[in-house]
Amino acid sequence: MSPQLPEYVTKPLLTRVMEDSLDSDYALVAERGAGSGKRSHFAVVAVLTVLEATRRIIGWALPLTAAVFLAYALFFTHVTFDVLLEQLYLSTEGIFGSTLGVSAAYVILFVLFGAFMEKSGTGQLFMDFALSITGHSAGGPGKVAVVTGGAGGIGRACVERFIAEGARVVIADIDREAGNALARELGDAAAFHQTDVSDADQVQALVDFTVAHFGGLHVMLNNAGVASAMVRFLHDDLSDFQRVVNINLLGVMLGTQRAARHMKTQGGGSIINMASTAGVDAGAGLVTYRATKAAVLHASRSMALDVAQYNVRVNCVMPGQIRTAITSYDIDRVRTITQPLARVGESADVAEAVLFLAGDRSLQITGIVLPVDGGEHLVGPSSK
């Protein structure tokens, strides 16, 4: 004779969750399964219950994964996680609705169950899974990011890296053709929004579009930038001064401000501003560009202080000799003079640094400048 399972293991999960989400025929099957007292029968019924309930609300991906873990737990443990699931679901559903309620219940349930299983070495599997659902990982699963200047160069590399981590990304760029083409190439995880970052209304429209399209904004990468004329200062008529300042500095400040205003309402976020070694190394030519990048470094530290109380982090990434569309000098020659490492840096290297600052492995980091320059910052000024 098979042992009877205690009612607290079977009753809440098989009645309350089903009554909220399932038809009476599913409830009848489950009731019979619970009465049989067979763990295997109950596990199958419970798994089918969870699968069908969540499939109706949020599709197949989460319930299929949850069903596997739930089956394992029901077969091999005596954890009363039906009670946890019920309470977590009801509390979050009452505030945020059933979709978030179910998701939150699964996530916290798996974390708790993972902690319980830690001695057996299985706990980390459950914790990693739970964290991956909500995007609390080193990279970006579940996160929504905006990348300005995202249609090419370093911006494109960052867009692709975010999406590879499971994030959804809005590509903001002045180049409509290139932006739309990249969004089509990357699929549903990407969207394009044409934006002039020097226009406050357009930057606000970008944030509004992102929130409306993907449901939030967790990461803002202010990457858009232009170079100034590659001439020596005495021959520079400074005709491009205002344009360069508006895009390189004002654009960063507007992007940071408008993103932070939204992030404040959602409990925090990460903002990364693209600087350059040209902002710390003195050199001949490109004086306006150098000035704007130096200003970005200092402004970012000041803005980081201003928004830290809202759990919004602001950091800078400082690339060195990385060839992009705005490179207007002999970068290979300069690299041999200024960079200790012999390796040639690429846009993908910058994207890795951005990914770190965007994710939860850097939660205690704000107001820093992260060089991605092959050691150029160790050498100091050059005559490039």
C-alpha positions in Angstrom: 0.0 0.0 0.0 1.4 3.4 -1.0 1.9 5.9 1.8 -0.5 8.8 1.8 1.0 12.3 1.3 0.1 14.9 3.9 -2.7 17.2 2.8 -0.5 20.3 3.0 1.6 18.9 0.2 -1.2 18.3 -2.1 -4.3 20.4 -1.3 -3.2 24.1 -1.8 -1.4 23.6 -5.1 -4.0 21.3 -6.6 -7.0 23.5 -5.7 -6.2 27.1 -5.3 -3.8 27.5 -8.3 -6.1 25.4 -10.5 -9.2 27.3 -9.4 -7.5 30.5 -10.5 -6.3 29.3 -13.8 -7.8 26.0 -15.0 -11.0 24.5 -16.2 -13.0 22.1 -14.0 -11.9 19.0 -16.0 -8.2 19.7 -15.0 -9.3 20.1 -11.4 -11.1 16.8 -11.4 -8.1 14.9 -12.8 -5.8 16.6 -10.2 -8.2 15.8 -7.4 -8.2 12.1 -8.3 -4.4 12.2 -8.5 -4.0 13.7 -5.1 -6.3 11.1 -3.6 -4.3 8.2 -4.9 -1.4 9.1 -2.6 1.2 8.1 -5.2 4.0 10.5 -5.5 4.6 9.8 -9.1 1.0 10.3 -10.0 0.8 13.5 -8.0 4.0 14.8 -9.6 2.7 14.3 -13.1 -0.6 16.0 -12.3 1.1 18.9 -10.6 3.5 19.4 -13.5 0.6 19.4 -16.0 -1.3 21.8 -13.8 1.6 24.3 -13.7 2.3 23.8 -17.3 -1.2 24.5 -18.5 -1.8 27.4 -16.0 1.2 29.4 -17.1 1.0 28.5 -20.7 -2.4 30.2 -20.8 -0.9 33.4 -19.3 2.7 33.8 -20.7 3.4 31.1 -23.3 5.4 27.9 -23.3 9.0 28.9 -22.5 8.7 29.5 -18.7 6.2 26.8 -17.9 8.2 24.1 -19.7 11.3 24.9 -17.7 9.4 25.3 -14.5 7.7 21.9 -15.0 11.0 20.1 -15.2 12.2 21.6 -12.0 8.9 21.1 -10.3 8.9 17.5 -11.3 12.3 16.9 -9.9 11.4 18.6 -6.6 8.2 16.6 -6.2 9.9 13.3 -6.9 13.0 13.7 -4.7 12.2 16.2 -1.9 9.7 16.9 0.8 9.9 20.6 0.6 6.5 22.3 1.2 7.0 24.6 -1.7 3.4 24.4 -2.7 2.7 26.8 0.2 5.5 29.1 -0.9 4.2 29.0 -4.5 0.7 29.8 -3.4 1.6 32.7 -1.1 4.1 34.2 -3.5 1.7 34.0 -6.4 -1.2 35.5 -4.5 0.8 38.4 -3.0 2.3 39.5 -6.3 -0.8 38.8 -8.4 -2.8 41.1 -6.2 -0.5 44.0 -6.9 1.0 43.4 -10.3 -1.3 41.0 -12.1 -1.2 37.3 -12.8 1.8 37.2 -15.2 4.2 38.8 -12.9 2.7 36.9 -10.0 3.4 33.6 -11.5 6.9 34.6 -12.7 7.8 36.0 -9.3 6.5 32.9 -7.5 8.7 30.6 -9.7 11.8 32.7 -9.4 11.7 33.1 -5.6 10.6 29.5 -5.2 13.6 28.2 -7.2 16.0 30.4 -5.2 14.6 29.1 -1.9 14.7 25.6 -3.1 18.2 26.1 -4.5 19.4 27.2 -1.1 17.8 24.1 0.5 19.6 21.9 -2.0 23.0 23.7 -1.6 24.6 20.9 0.4 24.0 18.4 -2.4 25.6 20.7 -4.9 22.4 21.2 -6.8 21.4 24.5 -5.4 23.5 26.6 -7.8 21.6 25.2 -10.7 18.3 26.4 -9.4 19.7 29.8 -8.4 21.3 30.3 -11.8 18.0 29.5 -13.5 16.0 31.8 -11.2 18.4 34.7 -11.7 18.4 34.2 -15.5 14.6 34.6 -15.7 14.8 38.1 -14.1 17.9 39.3 -15.8 19.9 39.5 -12.6 23.0 38.0 -14.2 26.4 39.2 -15.3 25.0 40.1 -18.7 21.5 40.9 -19.7 18.8 38.2 -19.8 15.5 40.0 -19.2 17.0 43.4 -19.3 16.1 46.2 -21.7 18.9 48.4 -23.0 19.2 51.5 -25.2 22.4 52.0 -27.2 22.9 55.4 -28.9 25.0 55.4 -31.9 24.1 51.8 -32.0 24.0 51.2 -35.8 27.7 50.8 -36.3 31.2 50.5 -34.7 31.5 50.1 -31.0 27.7 50.8 -30.6 26.8 47.9 -32.9 29.2 45.6 -31.1 27.5 46.5 -27.8 24.0 45.9 -29.3 25.0 42.5 -30.5 26.7 41.6 -27.2 23.6 42.6 -25.2 21.3 40.5 -27.4 23.7 37.6 -27.2 23.2 37.7 -23.5 19.4 37.7 -23.9 18.6 41.4 -23.5 16.3 43.4 -25.6 17.8 46.5 -27.2 16.6 49.7 -28.8 19.1 50.9 -31.4 19.2 54.7 -31.4 21.0 56.3 -34.3 20.7 59.2 -36.6 21.3 56.8 -39.5 17.8 55.4 -40.3 18.9 53.0 -43.0 21.7 51.4 -41.0 19.6 51.3 -37.8 16.6 49.6 -39.4 18.9 47.1 -41.3 20.6 46.1 -38.0 17.3 45.7 -36.2 15.9 43.5 -39.0 19.1 41.4 -38.8 18.8 40.9 -35.1 15.1 40.0 -35.0 12.5 40.7 -32.4 15.0 41.4 -29.6 16.0 44.6 -31.3 14.1 47.7 -32.4 15.3 50.9 -34.0 14.4 54.5 -33.1 15.9 57.3 -35.1 17.3 59.8 -32.6 19.4 63.0 -32.6 20.9 62.8 -29.1 21.5 66.6 -29.0 17.8 67.2 -29.1 16.1 66.8 -25.6 12.7 66.1 -27.0 14.1 63.3 -29.2 16.0 61.7 -26.3 12.8 61.8 -24.2 10.9 60.2 -27.1 13.6 57.5 -27.2 13.1 56.6 -23.6 9.3 56.7 -24.0 9.5 54.4 -27.0 11.8 51.9 -25.2 9.5 51.7 -22.2 6.4 51.3 -24.4 8.0 48.8 -26.8 9.9 46.6 -24.4 8.3 47.4 -21.0 11.1 49.1 -19.2 14.6 50.5 -19.4 17.4 49.0 -17.3 20.6 50.0 -19.2 21.4 53.2 -21.1 24.6 53.3 -23.1 25.4 56.8 -24.3 27.7 55.9 -27.1 26.9 58.3 -29.9 29.8 60.6 -30.8 31.5 62.5 -33.6 35.1 63.6 -34.2 36.2 67.2 -34.6 38.4 68.4 -37.5 41.8 66.7 -37.6 43.8 69.9 -37.9 46.3 71.6 -35.6 44.7 74.1 -33.3 46.0 77.3 -34.9 44.5 76.2 -38.2 41.2 75.1 -36.7 38.3 77.6 -37.5 36.2 75.8 -34.8 33.3 75.8 -37.1 32.3 72.3 -35.9 32.7 73.2 -32.2 29.0 73.5 -31.3 28.0 70.3 -33.2 30.7 68.3 -31.5 29.8 69.6 -28.1 26.1 69.1 -28.6 26.5 65.4 -29.7 29.5 64.3 -27.5 28.7 66.1 -24.3 25.1 67.4 -24.3 23.9 64.1 -25.8 25.5 62.2 -23.0 24.0 64.5 -20.4 20.5 64.3 -21.9 20.7 60.5 -22.2 21.8 60.2 -18.6 19.2 62.5 -17.3 16.2 61.1 -19.2 17.2 57.5 -18.6 17.8 58.2 -14.9 14.4 59.8 -14.5 12.8 56.6 -15.6 15.1 54.4 -13.7 14.3 56.3 -10.5 10.7 55.1 -10.8 11.7 51.4 -11.3 14.2 51.2 -8.5 17.5 51.7 -10.3 19.5 51.0 -13.4 22.9 51.3 -15.1 24.0 54.1 -17.3 27.3 53.8 -19.2 28.9 56.8 -20.9 31.4 56.3 -23.7 34.6 58.3 -23.1 38.0 58.1 -24.7 41.7 58.2 -23.8 41.7 61.4 -25.8 39.8 62.9 -22.8 42.8 62.3 -20.5 45.8 62.3 -22.8 46.9 65.7 -24.2 47.7 65.7 -27.9 48.0 67.7 -31.0 44.8 68.1 -33.0 41.2 67.1 -32.3 41.1 69.7 -29.5 37.4 70.0 -29.5 36.9 66.3 -29.4 39.4 65.9 -26.6 37.6 68.6 -24.6 34.2 67.0 -25.0 35.6 63.6 -23.9 37.3 65.1 -20.9 34.0 66.8 -20.0 32.1 63.5 -20.3 34.5 61.9 -17.7 34.0 64.6 -15.1 30.3 65.1 -15.8 29.7 61.3 -15.4 31.3 61.3 -12.0 29.2 64.3 -10.9 26.0 62.7 -12.3 26.8 59.4 -10.6 26.8 61.3 -7.2 23.6 63.0 -8.1 21.6 59.9 -8.9 23.1 57.3 -6.6 20.3 57.9 -4.0 17.9 56.3 -6.6 20.1 53.2 -7.1 21.1 54.5 -10.5 24.7 53.8 -11.4 26.7 55.9 -13.8 30.1 54.8 -15.1 32.4 55.5 -18.0 34.1 53.2 -20.4 37.3 54.6 -21.9 38.4 53.0 -25.2 41.9 53.5 -26.5 43.0 52.8 -30.1 39.9 51.1 -31.4 39.3 51.7 -35.1 35.7 53.0 -35.9 34.0 55.0 -38.6 35.1 58.3 -36.9 38.8 57.4 -36.8 40.6 60.1 -38.7 44.3 59.5 -38.1 46.9 56.8 -38.5 45.7 54.6 -35.7 48.2 51.8 -36.3 51.2 54.2 -35.9 49.7 55.8 -32.8 49.0 52.4 -31.3 52.7 51.3 -31.6 53.7 54.5 -29.7 51.1 54.7 -27.0 49.9 51.1 -26.2 52.0 48.8 -24.1 50.1 45.7 -25.2 50.9 44.4 -28.7 47.4 43.1 -29.2 45.1 45.1 -31.5 41.9 46.1 -29.7 38.5 45.7 -31.3 35.0 47.0 -30.7 34.1 43.6 -29.1 36.6 44.3 -26.3 34.8 47.5 -25.5 31.5 45.7 -25.6 32.7 43.2 -22.9 33.5 46.1 -20.6 30.1 47.7 -21.2 28.4 44.3 -20.5 30.1 44.1 -17.2 29.0 47.6 -16.1 25.5 46.9 -17.4 25.1 43.7 -15.4 24.6 42.8 -11.7 28.2 41.8 -11.1 28.9 45.5 -11.0 26.1 46.5 -8.6 28.5 48.1 -6.1 30.3 50.1 -8.8 29.4 53.7 -9.8 31.4 56.7 -10.8 34.4 54.8 -12.3 36.3 55.1 -15.5 37.1 51.7 -17.0 39.9 51.9 -19.5 39.9 49.5 -22.5 43.1 50.7 -24.0 45.8 48.0 -23.8 47.5 50.0 -21.1 47.6 53.3 -22.9 46.6 55.1 -19.7 49.9 53.9 -18.1 52.0 55.6 -20.7 50.5 59.1 -20.6 50.2 61.9 -23.2 51.2 61.4 -26.8 51.6 63.7 -29.8 49.0 61.9 -31.8 
